[in-house]
């Protein structure tokens, strides 16, 4: 039987600060409580970066300016309600956070914490996301 193609999701990498003061906002997943970035499925009538921004609001309670071009991508195995897993390809958009809200839709289901990029890379389990976070922690020389 042929493998199903990866499903696409959109994510936001919420940042604040510049240079050595850069921090990344991470949230816990609802079921396993592992550290992740806000992500979700495409949404009708929303461009990919807009769907990613909506996930940042719903999952982390942040708003800001989101780039329209993905800064990278990673793949992971999503556990479905049925217990099966499905390969997902996640396109990641950068968000410069302007505001952290005190209340948001998933506040009671998740924790949020700001991490230095290297610490965020150590906190996540998805190797592709780790790589992306390490690139932010140590950008290539210009």
N, C-alpha and C positions, 0 to 999 in steps of 0.2 A: 504494500500500500504506500502511495506517495505521501510525503510529508506535506502538511498544509503550509502555505507561505506565511511568513511572519505578519502579524497584525501590526498596524502602525498606531502609535500613541504619540502625544505631544506633551512635552515637559518644559518647565521653566527652571532655570538656575537663578534663584534670587540672590543678588549681590548688594552689598553696601560697602562703602569705604573705597580707598584707592591704595595702590602699592602694597606695602607691608601691612596696612590697616584693613585690607580686603577681608570680608567675611561672607560666608555662604549660609543661607538659611536652609536648614534641613527639617523634615517632619518625619514622624513615625508612621509606618504603615498601620492600617487599622487592625489587621488580624495578627500579624507576627511581631509588630512593634519594632521592626528594624528601621534604621535610618534610610530615608529616601528623599528624592526631590519631588515636588508636586508634579503629577502627571496624570493623563487621562486619555480617553478616546476622542477621536474627531467629533465635532459637533456641527450639525447642519447650520448653515448661514453664518458660520464663524471661520475666518481664515485660520490656518494652523497656529500662528503666533497669538491670535486672539483666544483660541481654545486653550492654549497653554497659560495665558494670563488668567483666564477664568479659573483654571485649576489652582493657580497660586492663591487666588482669593478664597476659593472654597476650602482648600486643604490647609493653607498656612495663614490666611488672613492678611495678606499683603497685596498692595497695589503699587504700580510703578510703570516705568517705560520699558517696553519689550521690543527687542530687535525683530525685524521681519524675516531675517535669514537665520537658519539654525547654525549654532556654533559647533555642533558635533552631534553624534548619535551613539547609542549603545543598544545592545540586545540583552534580553533577560527572559527567563521562563516565568510566566504569570500563572499562579495557581488559581484555577477557576472554582466556582462553587461546587461543581460536580466532583472535585478532587483531582481532575485531570490538569495538565499544564498546557500552555500555549505559548509558543515563541512570539515575543513582541519586539519590534524595532522602534526605538524611542528617539524622536527628533527633539533636540534640546535647544531652547531659545533663551537668550540672556535677558534677565530683567534687572534693571537698576531700581531698587526698592525706594519708593518715595514715602510710603506710609505703612506702618504696622497697626492694624486695627485691633481693638480690644475684644471684639466679638466677630465671629465669622461662622459660616455654616457647619464646619466639622470640628469646631473647637473642643467639644467634649469627646471626640473620637481620636484625636491626635495630640502629640506634643510638638512644639517647635523650638528649635535652638539654633543660635548662630555659631558657626564653626569657622576657624581658620581653614583655608583650603586643604592643607596637608592633613589636618585632623579630620576633615570631612571625608577625605579619600580613605582614611583608615577606618572610618565608621561604617562605610557602605559595603555591601556584599557583592554587588554586581561589578565584575572586573572591568567592563567597558566604561562604567560610570567612574570607577576609581581612576582609570587612565585620564578621563576628561578632567577630573578634579585636580589631578597631579599636574596637568598641563597649565591649569590656572595658577596652581601654587608656584610653579617654576616655569614661567613662560619662556619660549626660546629666545635667545639673544637677537636683538634687532640689527 
